[in-house]
Every structure is written in C-alpha cells, then in structure tokens.
C-alpha cells in the first residue's frame, strides 16, 4: 500500500491511497457545489460523489426533501468559504483527538433505536466496530487552526462515496444523518 504524506504545520500525517482518494473526492465535491449555481446542480453528476439511500432518490419523499435541504445548506456554507484555506484528515489521524465530538456508541451501549429495543451484544465488539467506523470519517479544519475541527464527512464503506456531512448533536453525543 502506497502512503502519501500531508504536511500540517510542523507535523506530518501519513495517508493511505484510499484516504488520499477521499480527500480528493471531498475537494472535487466541494468545488463542484461551490462553483455551480444551486439551480444548475446536476443530480446525476452528484452521484459521482454522494452515496444516497434508495429512498432519498425518490423525488418528493421525506428523505429526498432532507437530502435537497442538506445540499442547499452545504451550497450556502460553501459560498462563504475559500476552500484553499481548509484541509482534511481522517478522524483517527487528527492531531487533537480530545477536541473531536463524542460519538453516541462511545458513551453507552446502544440499547434501542427509534424506540425499538436492539438485541444486546458484546460491548467490546461494539466499541471495536465503532472505532473501525471512525476510519470512514474525514475531519475538516482551517489550515491556520489545525487543532480546531470544523466539519465532518462520513464515507460509505462499500462505494467510497460521501454518505453524510450532517453530524447531529444530541446532548453532547453525536451521530451522522445518512443521506
């Protein structure tokens, strides 16, 4: 596996080829959304970058409306940004892990989902699975403030595409809203 090096001030971060692809995908996606007027964003072209659930592809459905609203909010945020001032690194390689949000599975075992009980499992296996999944998240920060995480992007394991950039905070615990 070939490793790349990204320089962040005095530190160096080794990136795998997969991680470099993800960083480039985020740059390409952000550049496309930023330079393309909102009404001209091409849903099919966006499929190059984003992994959508089947339900979020059905025009008029609740997931589709959420996806469009999230995309529009991203478009508004990107219009205010100079992308060259930002950098991205994998979650597990961020220089200040204590400043990253606490994921919901880290605080306590997940016993129910949407009010439905989940089968109880092995807590250590759940934590190990959660830590493994953190490898699928990029942390975005300003180059001149490398210890201040600003945005987070989750990738789909199978497709390698963006699965979400919407991180929900509920009582100090966080989870991604899947698109």
C-alpha positions in Angstrom: 0.0 0.0 0.0 1.5 3.3 -1.0 1.5 6.0 1.6 1.3 9.8 1.0 2.4 12.5 3.3 0.4 15.6 4.0 2.2 18.4 5.8 0.3 20.2 8.6 2.5 22.9 10.1 5.2 21.0 12.0 3.6 17.6 11.8 3.2 15.1 9.0 0.3 12.8 8.5 0.7 9.6 6.5 -2.3 8.9 4.2 -3.1 5.7 2.5 -4.2 5.7 -1.1 -7.8 5.3 0.0 -7.6 8.3 2.3 -6.0 10.4 -0.4 -8.9 9.5 -2.7 -11.4 10.5 -0.1 -9.7 13.9 0.5 -9.7 14.5 -3.3 -13.3 13.4 -3.6 -14.3 16.0 -0.9 -12.3 18.7 -2.7 -13.9 17.9 -6.0 -17.4 17.7 -4.5 -16.9 21.0 -2.6 -15.5 22.7 -5.7 -18.4 21.5 -7.9 -21.1 22.6 -5.4 -19.3 25.9 -4.8 -18.9 26.9 -8.5 -22.2 25.6 -9.8 -25.3 27.7 -9.2 -27.8 25.9 -6.9 -30.5 25.6 -9.6 -27.9 24.0 -12.0 -26.6 21.3 -9.7 -27.0 18.0 -11.6 -28.4 15.2 -9.5 -26.8 12.5 -11.7 -23.4 14.3 -11.6 -23.7 14.4 -7.8 -23.9 10.6 -7.8 -20.2 10.6 -8.6 -19.6 12.0 -5.1 -22.5 11.0 -2.9 -23.9 7.6 -1.9 -27.6 8.1 -1.4 -30.1 5.7 0.1 -32.7 4.4 -2.3 -35.4 6.4 -0.5 -33.5 9.7 -0.9 -33.6 9.3 -4.6 -37.4 9.3 -4.9 -38.4 12.8 -5.7 -40.9 14.2 -3.2 -40.1 11.6 -0.5 -39.2 12.8 3.0 -35.6 11.5 2.6 -35.3 13.3 -0.8 -36.5 16.6 0.8 -34.0 16.2 3.6 -31.2 15.5 1.1 -32.1 18.5 -1.0 -32.2 20.7 2.1 -28.9 19.4 3.3 -27.4 20.0 -0.1 -28.8 23.6 -0.2 -27.3 24.3 3.2 -24.0 23.0 2.1 -24.2 25.2 -1.0 -24.8 28.2 1.2 -21.9 27.4 3.5 -19.5 26.8 0.7 -20.3 30.1 -1.0 -18.8 31.8 2.0 -15.6 29.8 2.1 -12.3 29.9 0.4 -11.7 26.2 0.1 -7.9 26.6 -0.3 -7.8 27.6 3.4 -9.1 24.2 4.6 -7.6 20.8 4.9 -9.0 17.3 5.7 -7.5 14.3 7.5 -9.0 11.0 8.7 -10.6 11.1 12.1 -8.1 8.7 13.6 -5.2 10.9 12.4 -6.5 14.2 13.6 -3.8 15.9 15.7 -6.1 16.8 18.7 -8.4 13.8 19.3 -9.6 15.3 22.6 -11.3 18.1 20.6 -13.4 15.7 18.4 -17.0 15.1 19.3 -18.0 12.0 21.3 -19.9 9.5 19.2 -23.1 8.0 20.6 -21.7 4.5 20.8 -18.7 5.7 22.9 -20.8 6.9 25.8 -23.0 3.9 26.4 -24.2 0.8 24.7 -27.0 1.4 22.2 -30.0 -0.5 23.5 -32.8 0.9 21.4 -33.2 2.6 18.0 -36.2 4.8 17.4 -37.9 3.4 20.4 -37.4 -0.3 19.4 -35.1 -2.5 21.6 -32.0 -3.7 19.9 -30.5 -7.1 20.7 -27.9 -6.8 23.4 -24.4 -7.6 22.2 -20.8 -7.7 23.2 -19.8 -4.2 24.4 -16.2 -4.6 23.5 -17.2 -5.7 20.0 -19.5 -2.7 19.7 -16.7 -0.3 20.7 -14.2 -2.0 18.3 -16.7 -1.7 15.5 -17.3 1.9 16.3 -13.6 2.7 16.3 -13.2 0.9 13.0 -16.0 3.0 11.5 -14.2 6.2 12.6 -11.7 5.4 9.8 -14.6 6.3 7.4 -14.7 9.9 8.6 -12.7 12.9 7.5 -12.2 15.9 9.8 -12.2 19.3 8.0 -10.3 22.3 9.6 -8.7 25.6 8.6 -5.0 25.2 7.8 -4.1 28.1 10.1 -6.1 26.4 13.0 -5.1 22.7 12.7 -6.4 21.8 16.2 -9.9 23.1 15.7 -12.2 20.6 13.9 -15.0 22.4 12.0 -16.8 19.8 9.8 -17.0 16.1 9.4 -17.7 13.9 6.4 -18.7 10.2 6.6 -17.9 7.8 3.8 -19.8 4.7 2.7 -17.5 1.7 3.2 -18.7 -0.1 0.0 -18.8 2.7 -2.5 -16.2 5.0 -1.1 -18.6 7.9 -1.7 -19.8 10.5 0.8 -22.6 9.1 2.9 -23.2 12.2 5.1 -21.9 15.6 6.1 -24.6 16.2 8.6 -23.5 15.4 12.2 -26.3 15.5 14.7 -25.6 16.6 18.3 -28.0 15.3 20.9 -27.0 16.1 24.5 -23.3 16.1 23.6 -23.4 12.8 21.8 -23.1 12.7 18.0 -24.3 10.6 15.1 -24.5 11.1 11.3 -27.7 11.5 9.4 -27.4 9.2 6.4 -28.4 10.7 3.1 
